[in-house]
C-alpha cells in the first residue's frame, strides 16, 4: 500500500501547486484592480486622443510579451531600457524603465510620445496594473486547466469497470494518465521520452491496463532512485500493440528476474511493498491474452508488454483487484 500512499501524496502536491497559483493570482488581481479603478477614470479623461492610442499600444505590447524573464534577464532589460530612455532624454528614465521591464516591454520606441508626457509615471503605473490583471487571469486559466488534467487522470485511474465489459480504448492515453499522476515524483530528476506511434484502439479492460502501466512506471521510478532516463514506446507489430518501458536504473539481478512475477515476492524492505504489483500486472496482461517480459542489465531495464489486437475477450464478472 506504500506505493498508493506515495501516489496520493504526489497527487495532493500536484494539486496544491495550481491551487497555490490561483490563490496568489487572485490576490494580485484584487490588489491591481483596486488601484487601477482608482487611477483609470481621471487618467482616461486627461489623455489626448493620441496619448490614448499610445496607451492602448502599450497594453497590447505588454499582452504580447509571453516570455517569462529570469531575475537576471529582467535586470539586464531594465539597464538597457534605462540607457535608451536617457539617450532619448526622457525624464525619470530609471523609474520608467523599471515599470517597462516588469511589463516585458523590450523597446520603448512605439510609445515614446507617451513617455514624454508630464504624468508618464502615472500612465505607466496604471498600464502596469492592468497588465498584472491580464497576466494573472491567464495564470488562473492555466492553473485551472492543469488541475482539471490531474483530476481527470485521477478519475481515470480509480474508476472501476463494474460491468466487466471490455471497451475500445487508447493504450497511449492510459499511459499518459499514469505519467500525470506520477508527475510529482518524475519532475525532480527524471527525463521522460515518449515515443508513441499511431496504433489502433485496443479492445480491453482499460482501467486494469492502467494498473499495469502504473506498476511498471512506479517500479521504474524507484529503480532509478527518482533520477535518470525513462523511455516509453508504443507501436504496432504483427497485429499486436507493443509497449516498452525502459529505465536507466541499476538493473535487476537474474535471481530476482526468475521470481519477480510470483505473488508476494518482493525485494523491498518490510512495509514498502506487498510483492503483488508485478504478479497482478502479469495476471492482467494474461487476461488480455498478452505477454509481459523483462530484459535487464546494469543501467538499463526494459519491460515489454505485448497485447494482441482483434482478439475475443471473455466477459469477467469483476475486475482483477490491484495491490500497489
C-alpha positions in Angstrom: 0.0 0.0 0.0 3.0 2.3 0.3 3.0 2.9 -3.5 -0.6 4.0 -3.3 0.3 6.3 -0.4 3.1 7.9 -2.3 0.9 8.3 -5.3 -1.8 10.0 -3.3 0.8 12.3 -1.6 2.2 13.2 -5.1 -1.3 14.0 -6.5 -2.0 16.2 -3.5 1.2 18.0 -4.0 0.5 18.4 -7.8 -3.0 19.9 -6.9 -1.5 22.2 -4.3 0.7 23.8 -7.0 -2.0 25.1 -9.3 -4.3 25.9 -6.3 -1.4 28.0 -4.8 -1.0 29.7 -8.2 -4.7 30.5 -8.3 -4.7 31.9 -4.8 -1.7 34.1 -5.5 -3.0 35.3 -8.8 -6.4 36.2 -7.3 -4.6 38.3 -4.6 -2.6 40.1 -7.3 -5.8 40.7 -9.4 -7.7 42.1 -6.4 -4.9 44.5 -5.5 -4.2 45.7 -9.0 -7.9 46.1 -9.8 -8.5 48.3 -6.8 -5.5 50.5 -7.8 -6.5 50.6 -11.5 -10.1 51.5 -10.7 -8.9 54.5 -8.7 -6.4 55.7 -11.3 -8.0 54.9 -14.6 -11.1 57.2 -14.8 -9.2 60.5 -14.2 -6.4 59.3 -16.5 -8.8 58.5 -19.4 -10.2 62.0 -19.1 -6.8 63.6 -19.1 -5.2 61.8 -22.0 -5.4 63.2 -25.5 -6.6 61.0 -28.4 -3.0 60.4 -29.5 -2.0 59.5 -26.0 -4.9 57.1 -25.6 -3.8 55.4 -28.8 -0.3 55.1 -27.4 -1.7 53.9 -24.1 -3.6 51.0 -25.7 -0.5 50.3 -27.8 1.4 49.9 -24.5 -1.2 47.5 -23.2 -1.0 45.5 -26.4 2.7 45.2 -26.2 2.5 44.0 -22.6 -0.1 41.4 -23.7 2.2 40.2 -26.5 5.1 39.7 -24.1 4.7 36.0 -23.3 8.2 35.1 -22.3 9.0 34.9 -18.6 12.2 36.6 -17.8 14.6 35.5 -15.1 15.6 38.0 -12.4 19.0 38.4 -14.2 17.3 38.9 -17.6 14.9 41.5 -16.1 17.8 43.4 -14.6 19.6 43.4 -18.0 16.5 44.6 -19.7 16.0 47.3 -17.1 19.5 48.6 -17.6 19.1 48.5 -21.4 15.8 50.4 -21.2 17.3 53.0 -18.9 20.2 53.7 -21.3 17.7 54.0 -24.2 15.4 56.4 -22.3 18.3 58.6 -21.2 19.5 58.7 -24.8 16.0 59.9 -25.7 16.2 62.5 -22.9 13.2 61.0 -21.1 12.8 62.3 -17.5 12.9 59.7 -14.7 14.4 57.2 -17.1 15.3 54.7 -14.4 11.8 54.7 -12.8 10.1 54.3 -16.2 12.5 51.6 -17.2 11.7 49.6 -14.1 8.0 49.6 -14.9 8.5 48.8 -18.6 10.8 45.9 -17.7 8.2 44.4 -15.4 5.7 44.6 -18.3 8.2 42.8 -20.6 8.5 45.8 -22.9 11.7 45.4 -24.9 11.8 48.6 -26.9 10.1 51.9 -25.9 10.1 53.4 -29.4 6.4 52.8 -30.3 5.3 54.7 -27.1 8.0 57.4 -26.9 5.4 60.3 -27.0 3.6 58.8 -24.1 6.8 58.5 -22.1 7.5 62.2 -22.7 4.2 63.2 -21.1 4.4 65.0 -17.7 2.4 62.3 -16.0 4.2 59.4 -17.6 4.9 57.6 -14.3 1.2 57.5 -13.5 0.3 56.4 -17.0 2.8 53.6 -16.9 1.8 52.5 -13.4 -1.9 52.3 -14.5 -0.9 50.3 -17.6 1.2 48.0 -15.4 -1.7 47.3 -13.0 -4.0 46.4 -16.0 -1.3 44.1 -17.4 -1.0 42.4 -14.0 -4.7 41.7 -14.1 -4.4 40.3 -17.6 -1.4 38.2 -16.9 -2.8 36.8 -13.6 -6.1 36.0 -15.3 -4.1 33.9 -17.8 -2.2 32.3 -14.9 -5.5 31.3 -13.3 -6.7 29.7 -16.6 -3.5 27.7 -16.9 -3.7 26.6 -13.3 -7.3 25.6 -13.6 -6.5 23.6 -16.8 -3.6 21.9 -15.0 -5.8 21.0 -12.0 -8.5 19.7 -14.3 -6.0 17.4 -16.1 -4.8 16.0 -12.7 -8.4 15.3 -11.5 -9.3 13.8 -14.9 -6.3 11.5 -14.7 -7.1 10.5 -11.1 -10.7 9.8 -12.0 -9.5 7.5 -14.9 -7.1 5.8 -12.5 -9.5 4.9 -9.8 -12.6 4.2 -11.9 -13.6 0.6 -11.9 -15.3 -1.2 -14.8 -18.2 -2.6 -12.7 -19.8 -4.2 -15.8 -16.7 -6.2 -16.6 -17.3 -5.5 -20.3 -14.2 -4.7 -22.4 -14.1 -1.5 -24.4 -12.2 0.1 -27.2 -9.5 2.3 -25.5 -6.3 4.1 -26.3 -3.2 2.5 -24.8 -1.2 5.7 -25.0 -3.9 7.7 -23.1 -3.8 5.2 -20.3 0.0 5.6 -20.0 -0.3 9.4 -20.1 -2.9 9.1 -17.2 -0.2 7.4 -15.1 2.5 9.9 -16.1 0.3 12.8 -14.9 -0.3 11.2 -11.6 3.4 10.4 -11.0 4.5 13.9 -12.2 5.5 14.9 -8.7 7.9 12.0 -8.5 9.1 12.4 -12.1 9.8 16.2 -12.3 12.6 16.2 -9.7 15.2 14.5 -11.9 13.7 12.1 -14.4 13.8 12.8 -18.1 10.8 11.2 -19.8 11.0 10.3 -23.5 7.7 9.3 -25.1 7.8 7.5 -28.5 4.1 6.9 -29.4 3.3 5.6 -32.9 -0.2 5.7 -34.2 -1.9 2.4 -33.2 -5.5 1.2 -33.3 -7.7 1.3 -30.2 -7.4 -1.9 -28.2 -10.4 -4.0 -27.0 -9.5 -4.2 -23.4 -10.3 -3.6 -19.7 -8.9 -0.1 -19.8 -8.8 0.6 -16.1 -6.9 -2.7 -15.4 -4.3 -1.9 -18.1 -3.8 1.5 -16.4 -2.9 -0.5 -13.3 -0.2 -2.4 -15.3 1.3 0.9 -16.5 1.1 2.3 -13.0 3.0 -0.6 -11.5 5.7 -0.7 -14.2 6.3 3.1 -14.2 6.3 3.2 -10.4 8.9 0.4 -10.3 11.0 2.2 -12.9 10.9 5.5 -11.0 12.0 3.7 -7.8 14.7 1.7 -9.6 16.3 4.9 -10.7 16.0 6.4 -7.3 14.0 9.3 -8.9 16.8 10.3 -11.2 17.6 9.1 -14.7 16.0 8.4 -18.1 12.6 6.9 -18.6 11.7 5.9 -22.2 8.2 4.7 -23.1 7.4 3.4 -26.6 4.1 2.3 -28.1 3.9 0.7 -31.5 2.2 -2.0 -33.5 3.9 -5.2 -34.6 2.5 -8.3 -36.0 -1.1 -7.5 -35.1 0.0 -6.7 -31.5 0.3 -3.4 -29.6 3.7 -3.3 -28.1 4.6 -1.2 -25.0 8.1 -0.9 -23.8 9.1 0.9 -20.6 12.8 1.4 -20.2 14.6 2.9 -17.2 18.3 3.7 -16.5 18.3 2.1 -13.1 20.8 -0.3 -11.6 19.2 -3.3 -13.2 17.6 -6.5 -11.9 19.7 -9.5 -10.9 18.9 -12.8 -12.6 17.8 -14.4 -9.4 15.2 -11.7 -8.9 14.0 -11.8 -12.5 13.3 -15.5 -12.1 10.8 -14.9 -9.3 9.6 -11.3 -9.9 6.1 -12.3 -11.1 5.5 -14.6 -8.2 2.8 -13.4 -5.8 4.2 -11.8 -2.6 7.8 -11.9 -3.8 9.5 -8.6 -3.1 13.0 -7.3 -2.6 11.7 -4.1 -0.9 12.1 -3.6 2.9 9.1 -4.6 5.0 6.3 -2.2 4.7 7.4 -0.7 1.4 5.8 -3.3 -0.9 3.3 -6.1 -0.9 5.0 -8.2 -3.5 1.8 -8.3 -5.5 2.3 -5.5 -8.0 4.1 -7.4 -10.8 2.1 -10.5 -10.1 -1.2 -8.6 -10.6 0.3 -6.9 -13.7 1.2 -10.3 -15.1 -2.3 -11.6 -14.5 -3.9 -8.6 -16.1 -1.8 -8.9 -19.2 -2.6 -12.7 -19.4 -6.3 -11.8 -19.1 -5.8 -9.8 -22.3 -4.1 -12.8 -24.0 -0.9 -10.8 -23.9 2.7 -11.4 -22.7 5.0 -9.4 -20.4 8.7 -9.9 -20.4 11.8 -8.1 -19.0 15.4 -7.7 -20.1 17.8 -6.1 -17.7 21.4 -5.2 -17.3 23.2 -2.6 -15.2 22.0 0.8 -16.4 19.0 -0.4 -18.4 15.9 -2.4 -17.7 13.2 -2.9 -20.3 9.7 -4.2 -19.6 7.9 -5.3 -22.8 4.2 -5.8 -22.9 2.6 -7.4 -26.0 -1.2 -7.1 -26.4 -3.0 -8.8 -29.3 -5.4 -6.8 -31.5 -8.7 -8.2 -32.7 -9.0 -10.9 -30.1 -12.2 -12.0 -28.3 -12.0 -11.2 -24.6 -14.5 -13.0 -22.4 -16.6 -11.1 -20.0 -15.4 -11.2 -16.4 -17.9 -10.6 -13.6 -15.4 -8.5 -11.6 -12.1 -6.8 -12.4 -8.9 -8.0 -11.0 -8.1 -6.3 -7.8 -4.9 -4.2 -7.7 -2.5 -4.0 -4.8 0.3 -1.5 -5.3 
